[in-house]
Amino acid sequence: MRADDGLAEAAAMAASAPAAGGPVRPLASAFVTLFESPDPDRVFCYTPGLARLGSGRLVATLDLGGPGVADLPGIRLQRGDGGNPSQGKVLTSDDGGLHWTHRADFPFYHARPFAAGRSLYVLGHAGDLRIMRSDDEGVTWSASAALTRGQEWHQSACNVHYAGGCVYLVMERRVSHQIRAWAVGELAPVLMRARVDDDLTRRESWTFASELSFGQALAGAAEGPEVDYFGVPFHRAPYPAGAEAAPGRRCAPMGWLETNVVQIVDRDHAWFAPGTFHLWMRAHTGGTGYAAVAKVLESADGSMATMLETVPSGKRILYAPCPGGQMRFHVLYDAESRLYWLLSSQATDSMTRADRLPPERFNLPNNERHRLQLHFSRNMVDWCFAGIVAVGGGPRESRHYASMVVDGEDLVVLSRSGDARARSAHDGNLITFHRIPRFRDLVY
């Protein structure tokens, strides 16, 4: 895995603070390339995941998809989305992300790395949930183990949360099969909990929360819910197949997906409650600017129940303001700044008529993927703009689906990216690493 020609610039940026004043400029345009597709038309780079170990080692994961993956030498394959083969990779860096070493391949996808106790894990799915463990900081790995049998799971490399000696994260299970399109209306986000010192490759180490799919949460979703006056959905999206907003641009039935887990720590917050976790999810409605929200209550007996949150009026809430909530986003709570940080895609032209979009724009107008932005918040609802992280050279040159971790005083970012050779903004040909120096200085 190589560092690209921006390596020197990336190193220089890591040693300098963001410029004060003047026009808004990207915080981390320079990048290091972890992986580059050998065939951009047939091999696509997906699901960048990132973790930092106590030693300072950075651990990255990614997966490859597309019809050309089956032709790559020396790999183990697993059928992924659309029946195409998929393969994952693990890489590590000991110099802050300037150079990366390929450590292992794995036959599942939508994975993320995380530490628990003295071990490092990668969790994803290949239909069923799959997990593997390293006890030497990612140098060698166990075979992957199944945590479920005969189920259908989904996710992306969203965040991981630690509390009370446990690790918490969310995977999403498809609970029904009525939708004949992108089936995010049938996904149930499932909060998973395990003790950090247990062997997390064993099913009995994990507790799963109860399931609540989008279709179950929104009464009458299949028939057309009575949610007038909010513009939801933005485009026609009838069950079970959705509808075309313009030729070749289809809006699937509404849903939620790609879930982050957060805890509210401010005792003055309207939603603060001990033993409560909130789920912030990408909201698929055809619109922009909000996320879907649910919560999980942890009982004294250890069970976890998933439900919708309420506001002080007693009304239930399904959506909350979230810049870039229409696409996969990443939430990180930073205890030092006592702020939530949000890495997401910036939308600039979602009100363009679907039939007026240029051919190189992927899918619906709200599906803009080449502008990566950073925000911060005290409460997960009121967001302050911190800056643009990176911008691709055009709609095909994506910077999106990114993961982030704190590395000392900096924020480091792993992006699903593309250049002018990419097949589309969705099917990119690069995984890129970016560094935002002294990110807490962005707070105002």
N, C-alpha and C positions, 0 to 999 in steps of 0.2 A: 504494500500500500504506500503510495507516494505522497510527498508534499508537493504542491503545485508551485507555479512560478510566483504566487503571492506569498510564499513562505516568509521571505525577508520582510515584506510589508506587514504580515501578521505579527511577527515578532516585535517589530517597531511599535505597532499599535498597542500591543500588550503592555508596553512600558510607558505609554503616554496616556494622559487623561483625555476624555472627550473635550473638544473645543467648546468654550463658553460663548454665548451670543451668536448672532448671525443666523443665517437660514438653517433649517433642519437638514442635517446631513446624516447618512447612515452611520451607525455606531460601530459596525463590524463588517464592512464590505469585504475586506480581505479574508481569505479562507485557506485552509489546508484540505486537500482532497483525500478522504479515507478510501473511497472506492469509486472507480469509474467503469461504467459499463463497457464491455468489449464489443457490444453490438447494440447501439442505442435504439435501433428499430425493433429489436426482438428480446432484449434483456433490460429490465427496468429495476431501478433502485428504490426500495421502499423502507419504511418503518425504522427510522434512526432512533435508537435508545441510548441513554448515557447515564453512567454512574461514576461517582468518585469514591475511592476507598480511603480508609484512614491514613494509609501510607502516602497518599497523594496520587496514586495511580488512577488514571482515567480508563474506564471500560466502556466500549461502544459495541452496540449490536446493530445489525441491519439485515434485511432480507432482499432477495432477488426474485422477481417474477417475470412472467412473459413467456411466449412460446420458445424463445431461444435458450432458456435455462436448461432444458433437457439435453442440449448439445454441449454444455460446458463440461470439461474433463474433471474426473475425480470427485464427484459430489454425490451426496445422498439426497434423494428427492422426496418431496411430499406434495401431494396435490393441493393447490391453494385455490383462491378465488377464481371462479370461471373455469375450473378444471385444469388450469395451467400449473405446471410444477413450480415449487417454491423452495428456496434454500436460504438458510440464515448463516451469518458470520459473526464471530466475536473478534474484536481487536483491542489492544491495550496500548497506552502511552504513558511513559514515565518522564516526559519533558514538557508537560503542559499542553500536549496536543500537537506539537510540531512534527513529531514522527510517530508512526503507528506500526504495531506488529500484529500480523494475523495469527490468532491463536487456535481457532477451532471453527468448524462448520456444524450446523445443526439442521435437522429435517423438519422444522416447523416455522411458523411465521407470526407476525404481529407481536413480537417478543420485546421484552425489556430486561435489562440487567438491574440487580439490586443486591445490596449486602444485607446479611442477617447473621448476627453473632460473628463467628469466625469464618463464615462461608460466604461465597458469592453465588448467586443464582441467576439463571435466565428462564423466564416464564413466558410462554406463548401458547399457541394452539395449532393443531392440525386436525380440525374437527373437534376432538377432545383436547382438554388442557394438557400441555406437556411442560415439563420442567427439568432442568439439569443443574448440577452443582459443581463448583470448583472450591477446593480447600487450599489452593496456592495462588490466590489472587488472579485467577484467570489463565494460568499457564496450561493446566491440564483440566479435563472435564470428565464427569461421569456420563454414562449413556443417559438419554432422556427417559423420564418416567412419566406415565400417564396418571393424572389426578382424577379423571372422569372416564366413563365408558359409554360409548354410543350416543354422545351428545354433540351439539353444534354450537361452537363458541366464536366470539369475535372480540376485537379490541384494537388499540394502537399502543404505542409505547408511552402511555400517559403516566402520571406521577405515582410515587410511592410515599406512604406516610408512616411515621413511627410514633407510637404512644404507649406508655405503660408497659414497656418491655415486649411489645408486639409490633409486627409489621402489618400494614393495611394496604390493600390495593384492590382495584376493580377489574373484573373481566365481565363480559356480556354474553348471555346465553340466548339463543333463539328459541322461543318457547312455543311457537306455532308456525304453520306453513300455509296460511291463506293468501299472503301477498305474492303476487306474480311479478315482482319488480325488486328493486333494491329494498330489502326487508327490514329497514331500521325501525319500522313501527312494531316489529315483533321481537325486538331485543329487550332483555331485562338486564340492567346493570346489577351485578352481584358483588357486593363488598365481601372480600376475603380477608380473614385474620389468622395470624399464626404467631406463636411465641418465637422470638428471634433466635433462641438457643436450641430449638427443635430441628429435626431433620425435615426440611420443607419439601423433599422429594416424596414424602409419605402422605397419602391422602388424609390419614387420621390427624396429622399436624394442623390441618386447616379447618376453620369454621366458616361456613358460607351463610350469608344473609338470605332472607327470604327474597323471592323474585317478584318484580313488578315491571311488566313491559309497558312501553308507551301506549299501546292499544288498550291495556288494562287501566292505565292511569287517566287517560282522557276518555271520559264516558262518551259513547257513540262515535268513536273515532272511525269505525268502519262505515257507518251510515252517513257521516258528514257532521262533525260536532257543531254545536251552537256556540261558536266563539266569534260571532260577528263584532264589528267595531275595532278589532285589533289587527285586521289584515292578515290573518293566519288561516290557511296557508296563503302565501303571496301569489303563487301560480296554482292553477287547478291541479289537484293531486288526489283524485278519487281512488278508493279501494276497488279492486285489489291490485290494479296495474299502473296507477298514475295516469298522466296524460302528457302529451307534447305541448310545450310552451311555444315551440317553433320547430320546423322540420329538423330532426336529429337532436333535439334538446328536450329531454323528457324530465318531468318532475315526478319522482316516486311518491307514494303516500307518506304523510308526515311521520316523523320518528325522532329518536335520540340515539346517540352513539358516542364512543370515544371519551370515556368517563374519567374525570379526575376526582379525587377524594380530598376534602379539606375539613379541618376542625375550626370552629369559631372559638377564639381564645379570649375575646373581649367580653367581660361580664356585663357590660352595658349594651351589648348588641341585642337586638330584638330576637335573634335566633340562638343566643347562647343557652346551652343546657348541657350539663355533664352527661357523658356517655352518648353524645349525639355527633354524627358525622354527616356531612353534606356532600352530595354528588353533583358535580357541575359537568354538564354534557353538551356536546355539539348538538345544536338544535337544527334539525332538517325541516325547514318550512318553505324554502325558496326565498326567504328574506334574510336580513342581516341584523347584527347588532345585539343579539340576545342569546343566552344559553338556556338549556333546559335544566331544571333543578329538582332534586328529590333529597330525602334524608333517610338516615338509618339510625334507629334507636338500639343501643346495646343494653340488654337487660342484665340483672344481677346473676342470672344463671348462665350467662355467656352467649345466649342466643341474640340474633340481630334481626330486626324487622325493618323492611323498606316501605316507605310511604311518601306522600307529598308533604311539603312544608305548608304552613299557614302564615298569614300576615296578621297584624293586630286586630283587624276587623273580623277575623275568623274565616276569611276567604282563603281557599287553597291557592297556591301559586305554582305555576308550571314553568314560567319563563322569568328570567332576570336579566338586567342589562349586562352585556358582555361584549366589548369590542372584538370583533372577529369570531363571535360565538357560532357563526354559521359554518365554520371549518374546524378541523381538529386544532385544539389549542392545548397549552401546557400551563399548569398552575404550580407555583413553588412558594411555600411560606418560608420567609427568612426571619429567624428569631432575632437576629441582631438589629435589623431595621423595624421589626414588628409589622412587616408589610407582606401582603400577598403580591406576587409578581406574575404577570400574565404574558405569555408569548403566543402570538396569534397572527392570523392573516388579515391584512388591511384591505377592506373593500373600498373602491373609489368610483365604481360606475354600475352599481347593482340596479339602478333605475333605468338602465338602457333596455329598450325593447329587445326581447330575446331574438327576434328575427333581424335585428340590426347589428348583432355582434359580429366582429370579424371572424373569419374561419379559424384562426389560430387560438381563439379563446375557447377554453374547455367548458363544455356543459352549459349550465345556467348563468345568468348575469351575476349572481351572488357567489359564483365559484371562482373568484379571482385568487391566484395562488402565487404571485411573484413578488409580493411585498410583505416582509416579515416585520412585525411591530412588537414593542414592549410597553406595558402599562404597569402601574402599581396601585394598590388599594389598601385601605385600612379595614374594609369590611366585606369585600367580594362583590359589592354592588356599585359603589361609586369609584370609578376608575380615572386615574390621572395618566396622561400620555407621557411616557419616558423617552421615547425616541423610535425611529425606524432602525431596525437591526441591519437588514440587508435588502437589496432590491435587485431582482433579475433584470436583464437587459430588455425583456419584452414578455408578453403574456405566456410564451412557451418556456421561458427560462425561470422556472419556479424557485422560490425560497419558501418552504412551507413545511407543515407536519413536523415541526422541530421539537426537540427535547432540550432541557437545560438543567445545569447543576451549578451550585456555588463552588468556586475554586479559589480559596483565599479571599482576596478583595474583589475578585472578578466574577463575572457570570460567563460560563462557557456554554455554547449552543451547538447542537448537531442538527443539521438541516437536510431534508429531502429536497434535492436541488436538481437543476438542469441547466444546460447551456443551449446554444443555437442548434445543436445536433439532436436534442431531445425529441422523442416522438410526440409528446404533448406535455402540458403542464402537469398532468396527472402521472404520466409515465416518464419520469425523469431519468437521467443517466449519471447522476452524481450523488454522493453523500459528502457533505462539506462541514467542516468544523470552523467555528467562529468564536472570537473572544471579545467580550465587552469589558474593558478595563474599569476598575473602581465604579461598579454599577450603582453603588449606594449614593454616589455623588450626584446621580440623576434626580434624587428626591428633592422636591421643593414644596 
